[in-house]
Amino acid sequence: MEEQFFVKFIHCYFIAFGVIIGGAIIGSIGSFATGDAPLTAMGRIAKSLRIWAIVAAIGGTFDTIAEFEKGLDGQAIDIFKQLLIILSAMGGVKSAILLISWFIQEDVT
């Protein structure tokens, strides 16, 4: 049971990381094709993808809400695990934004 949690924790981090990195890089190709500045577009796209990366990493908001509801009935550890999963996804987003800001030499936030 605990092993599944750590696997999900790591998966959520890297899914959120991948959504930001992949979305920003692939999205900037469209800007390059239209003659806009691709690096500036990378920063703008990464900033707009933040919440979607978290939602994609945790598997949709309804599953998390259902886990919170189940946790309120008795098991407080389930709520704590879901909070850690969300924090893991947020960490993946933050580290991807940091990596992109290093790459484009701009402040993305």
Residue frames as qw, qx, qy, qz and C-alpha x, y, z in Angstrom:
[[0.000, 0.885, 0.465, 0.000, 0.00, 0.00, 0.00],
 [0.279, -0.834, 0.101, 0.465, 2.74, 2.46, 0.91],
 [0.470, -0.145, 0.583, 0.647, 4.73, 1.53, -2.18],
 [0.272, 0.649, 0.617, 0.354, 1.81, 2.61, -4.38],
 [0.123, -0.951, -0.199, 0.203, 1.77, 6.00, -2.70],
 [0.382, -0.629, 0.361, 0.573, 5.45, 6.66, -3.38],
 [0.421, 0.190, 0.690, 0.558, 5.08, 5.53, -6.99],
 [0.127, 0.823, 0.521, 0.188, 2.12, 7.88, -7.45],
 [0.295, -0.867, -0.014, 0.401, 4.02, 10.67, -5.68],
 [0.400, -0.373, 0.519, 0.657, 6.94, 10.39, -8.12],
 [0.329, 0.426, 0.714, 0.448, 4.67, 9.96, -11.13],
 [0.021, 0.912, 0.404, -0.068, 2.73, 13.11, -10.28],
 [0.311, -0.739, 0.209, 0.560, 5.93, 15.12, -10.04],
 [0.327, -0.214, 0.653, 0.649, 7.21, 14.03, -13.41],
 [0.259, 0.611, 0.704, 0.252, 3.85, 14.22, -15.18],
 [0.031, -0.948, -0.218, 0.231, 3.48, 17.86, -14.13],
 [0.347, -0.602, 0.420, 0.583, 7.10, 18.51, -15.08],
 [0.384, 0.091, 0.756, 0.522, 6.58, 16.92, -18.50],
 [0.216, 0.790, 0.570, 0.060, 3.38, 18.80, -19.24],
 [0.090, -0.926, 0.019, 0.366, 5.10, 22.13, -18.65],
 [0.331, -0.487, 0.589, 0.553, 8.33, 21.31, -20.50],
 [0.372, 0.237, 0.805, 0.397, 6.64, 19.54, -23.39],
 [0.193, 0.831, 0.520, -0.041, 3.85, 22.05, -23.76],
 [0.106, -0.880, 0.113, 0.449, 6.21, 25.01, -23.70],
 [0.319, -0.363, 0.669, 0.564, 8.65, 23.53, -26.20],
 [0.302, 0.370, 0.807, 0.348, 6.04, 22.20, -28.62],
 [0.102, 0.874, 0.439, -0.180, 3.93, 25.34, -28.25],
 [0.156, -0.767, 0.231, 0.578, 6.88, 27.57, -29.06],
 [0.408, 0.031, 0.728, 0.551, 7.30, 25.77, -32.39],
 [0.224, 0.754, 0.601, 0.137, 4.03, 27.40, -33.47],
 [0.110, -0.930, -0.025, 0.349, 5.41, 30.80, -32.56],
 [0.382, -0.425, 0.571, 0.589, 8.56, 30.09, -34.54],
 [0.379, 0.339, 0.762, 0.400, 6.48, 29.03, -37.55],
 [0.123, 0.878, 0.456, 0.081, 4.46, 32.24, -37.46],
 [0.423, 0.591, -0.074, 0.683, 7.51, 34.48, -37.06],
 [0.460, -0.835, 0.031, -0.301, 7.07, 35.36, -33.39],
 [0.056, 0.628, -0.700, 0.335, 9.76, 35.07, -30.73],
 [0.776, -0.134, -0.603, -0.131, 9.78, 31.40, -29.63],
 [0.432, 0.004, -0.664, 0.611, 11.61, 31.91, -26.35],
 [0.250, -0.099, 0.254, -0.929, 9.18, 34.59, -25.21],
 [0.730, -0.109, -0.351, -0.577, 6.33, 32.30, -26.21],
 [0.617, -0.012, -0.756, 0.220, 7.88, 29.50, -24.14],
 [0.105, 0.006, -0.577, 0.810, 7.66, 31.62, -21.02],
 [0.482, -0.029, 0.010, -0.875, 4.11, 32.72, -21.76],
 [0.751, -0.038, -0.556, -0.355, 2.94, 29.17, -22.52],
 [0.484, -0.001, -0.770, 0.415, 4.64, 27.71, -19.44],
 [0.117, -0.027, 0.440, -0.890, 2.95, 30.31, -17.27],
 [0.626, 0.000, -0.103, -0.773, -0.48, 29.55, -18.71],
 [0.729, 0.041, -0.660, -0.179, -0.07, 25.76, -18.40],
 [0.006, 0.351, -0.742, 0.571, 0.64, 25.72, -14.66],
 [0.608, -0.065, 0.468, -0.638, -2.82, 24.80, -13.36],
 [0.864, 0.277, -0.207, -0.366, -3.43, 22.35, -16.21],
 [0.481, 0.412, -0.751, 0.189, -0.23, 20.50, -15.43],
 [0.226, -0.213, 0.738, -0.599, -1.30, 20.06, -11.81],
 [0.764, 0.133, 0.219, -0.592, -4.76, 18.84, -12.84],
 [0.781, 0.385, -0.456, -0.183, -3.25, 16.42, -15.36],
 [0.268, 0.405, -0.808, 0.334, -0.77, 15.10, -12.82],
 [0.336, -0.098, 0.724, -0.595, -3.31, 14.37, -10.10],
 [0.049, 0.193, 0.952, 0.233, -5.64, 12.70, -12.58],
 [0.251, -0.554, -0.497, -0.619, -8.45, 15.22, -12.50],
 [0.153, -0.359, 0.416, -0.821, -9.95, 17.11, -9.64],
 [0.773, -0.275, -0.155, -0.550, -12.91, 14.81, -9.03],
 [0.826, -0.023, -0.531, 0.190, -10.73, 11.90, -7.87],
 [0.312, 0.209, -0.497, 0.782, -8.95, 14.11, -5.38],
 [0.434, -0.313, 0.125, -0.835, -12.22, 15.53, -4.07],
 [0.869, -0.189, -0.355, -0.289, -13.56, 12.00, -3.66],
 [0.679, 0.057, -0.562, 0.469, -10.44, 11.07, -1.67],
 [0.019, -0.283, 0.364, -0.887, -10.91, 14.13, 0.55],
 [0.678, -0.282, -0.089, -0.673, -14.52, 13.13, 1.16],
 [0.877, -0.095, -0.470, 0.017, -13.48, 9.59, 2.02],
 [0.474, 0.191, -0.525, 0.681, -10.81, 10.93, 4.35],
 [0.280, -0.373, 0.207, -0.860, -13.28, 13.09, 6.24],
 [0.822, -0.281, -0.291, -0.400, -15.25, 9.98, 7.18],
 [0.880, -0.473, 0.028, 0.024, -12.45, 8.55, 9.28],
 [0.837, -0.043, 0.106, 0.535, -8.95, 8.27, 7.82],
 [0.043, -0.953, 0.076, 0.289, -7.00, 11.49, 8.18],
 [0.516, -0.376, 0.583, 0.502, -3.98, 9.86, 6.53],
 [0.513, 0.491, 0.617, 0.340, -5.85, 9.79, 3.20],
 [0.111, 0.981, 0.157, -0.012, -6.24, 13.57, 3.27],
 [0.381, -0.764, 0.392, 0.343, -2.56, 13.97, 4.10],
 [0.604, -0.008, 0.664, 0.441, -1.58, 11.68, 1.21],
 [0.406, 0.743, 0.472, 0.246, -3.71, 13.65, -1.25],
 [0.089, -0.982, 0.065, 0.151, -2.14, 16.90, -0.06],
 [0.502, -0.517, 0.553, 0.419, 1.31, 15.40, -0.62],
 [0.579, 0.347, 0.635, 0.374, 0.30, 14.29, -4.12],
 [0.224, 0.933, 0.261, 0.106, -0.86, 17.83, -4.94],
 [0.294, -0.877, 0.288, 0.250, 2.36, 19.27, -3.49],
 [0.639, -0.158, 0.615, 0.434, 4.35, 16.84, -5.61],
 [0.474, 0.640, 0.502, 0.337, 2.59, 18.06, -8.75],
 [0.018, -0.999, -0.046, 0.019, 3.17, 21.66, -7.71],
 [0.513, -0.635, 0.442, 0.372, 6.85, 20.89, -7.20],
 [0.627, 0.195, 0.605, 0.450, 7.07, 19.45, -10.70],
 [0.278, 0.875, 0.328, 0.221, 5.48, 22.58, -12.12],
 [0.252, -0.946, 0.137, 0.154, 7.78, 24.87, -10.14],
 [0.583, -0.421, 0.533, 0.445, 10.95, 23.03, -11.15],
 [0.559, 0.442, 0.560, 0.423, 9.90, 22.98, -14.83],
 [0.113, 0.970, 0.182, 0.114, 9.18, 26.72, -14.76],
 [0.430, -0.797, 0.314, 0.286, 12.56, 27.28, -13.11],
 [0.647, -0.069, 0.592, 0.475, 14.30, 25.22, -15.80],
 [0.418, 0.702, 0.457, 0.353, 12.51, 27.13, -18.57],
 [0.092, -0.995, -0.017, 0.035, 13.36, 30.48, -16.99],
 [0.546, -0.560, 0.461, 0.421, 17.02, 29.43, -16.88],
 [0.605, 0.232, 0.613, 0.453, 16.83, 28.40, -20.51],
 [0.283, 0.778, 0.405, 0.389, 15.15, 31.53, -21.84],
 [0.416, -0.014, -0.230, 0.880, 16.94, 33.90, -19.44],
 [0.276, -0.454, -0.163, -0.831, 13.66, 35.60, -18.48],
 [0.206, -0.006, 0.738, -0.643, 11.52, 35.66, -15.38],
 [0.237, -0.265, -0.826, -0.437, 8.50, 33.45, -16.10],
 [0.181, -0.501, -0.755, 0.382, 6.55, 34.08, -12.91]]
